[in-house]
Every structure is written in structure tokens, then in C-alpha cells.
Amino acid sequence: MQNWKIDKMFKRNLLLISLSILLSSCAAEWQSNTGGSNKLYQDKAYCKSVANAAAPIYICRNPLMCAPDETPVVIQSLSSNTGYFNQCMFDRGNTIK
């Protein structure tokens, strides 16, 4: 019975890691319509700080794996943070390539 729980936990963690790698590879590539790469770099830094202040990313109690009750909280905090970042970038006049 104990091996079944470990196997189930391993599969769930593998799925979460695979999902996070897939989602991070889908990250938007931004371009600035009003300035050069320096302006884009400044906008990214500013919007990252705005997103982290408005929607901080939840970190699990155990750094090696999240408990089942923490998984939805992590996914929700990541999506909220990304939403705030994207909205800030659009508001500052940037577009996605």
C-alpha cells in the first residue's frame, strides 16, 4: 500500500514538472513599440515587480514537493501573477511578437 502512494505521488509530481516546463516554454516574447531593447528591459523589470507585489507566487511548505491541498493554490497564484505581468506589459505599450 505504501509503494502505491509513493508511485502515485511520483506520477503527480512528474506531471506538475512536465506541465510547468511546457507552460514556461509557451512564455510570450515581447517587443516594444515605443523604444528599443533598453525600454523593453525596463518594462519587463517594472512589470515583474508589479506582478509580484499584486499577486505573489505561492511557495509550498515543503520545497521538494507540494501537498495535495497546495497544488491548486500554486497554480492559481502562478496564473494570477502571469495575468498581472501581461496586463502591465500591454498597458505600457508593448506587444507580443
BELRA-V709392 format. One record per backbone hydrogen bond with DSSP energy under -1.0 kcal/mol. CO is the residue of the C=O (numbers start at 1). NH is the residue of the N-H. E is the energy in kcal/mol with one decimal. If there is no record, write none. Layout:
co->CO nh->NH e->E
co->CO nh->NH e->E
This chain:
co->1 nh->5 e->-1.5
co->2 nh->6 e->-2.0
co->3 nh->7 e->-2.6
co->4 nh->8 e->-2.5
co->5 nh->9 e->-2.4
co->6 nh->10 e->-2.6
co->7 nh->11 e->-2.3
co->8 nh->12 e->-2.1
co->9 nh->13 e->-2.5
co->10 nh->14 e->-2.5
co->11 nh->15 e->-2.2
co->12 nh->16 e->-2.3
co->13 nh->17 e->-2.4
co->14 nh->18 e->-2.5
co->15 nh->19 e->-2.6
co->16 nh->20 e->-2.4
co->17 nh->21 e->-2.2
co->18 nh->22 e->-2.4
co->19 nh->23 e->-2.7
co->20 nh->24 e->-2.2
co->21 nh->25 e->-1.6
co->24 nh->27 e->-1.2
co->29 nh->97 e->-3.3
co->31 nh->95 e->-2.6
co->36 nh->40 e->-1.7
co->37 nh->41 e->-2.5
co->38 nh->42 e->-2.2
co->39 nh->43 e->-2.6
co->40 nh->44 e->-2.6
co->41 nh->45 e->-2.1
co->42 nh->46 e->-2.6
co->43 nh->47 e->-3.0
co->44 nh->48 e->-2.2
co->45 nh->49 e->-1.8
co->46 nh->50 e->-2.2
co->47 nh->51 e->-2.7
co->48 nh->52 e->-2.3
co->49 nh->53 e->-1.8
co->50 nh->54 e->-2.6
co->51 nh->55 e->-2.9
co->67 nh->70 e->-1.7
co->67 nh->71 e->-1.2
co->70 nh->74 e->-2.4
co->71 nh->75 e->-2.3
co->72 nh->76 e->-2.5
co->73 nh->77 e->-2.3
co->74 nh->78 e->-2.4
co->75 nh->79 e->-2.2
co->76 nh->80 e->-2.2
co->77 nh->81 e->-2.3
co->78 nh->82 e->-2.3
co->79 nh->83 e->-2.1
co->80 nh->84 e->-2.4
co->81 nh->85 e->-2.2
co->82 nh->86 e->-2.8
co->83 nh->87 e->-2.5
co->84 nh->88 e->-2.2
co->85 nh->89 e->-2.4
co->86 nh->90 e->-2.4
co->87 nh->91 e->-2.5
co->88 nh->92 e->-1.6
co->89 nh->94 e->-2.2
co->90 nh->93 e->-1.7
co->95 nh->31 e->-2.8
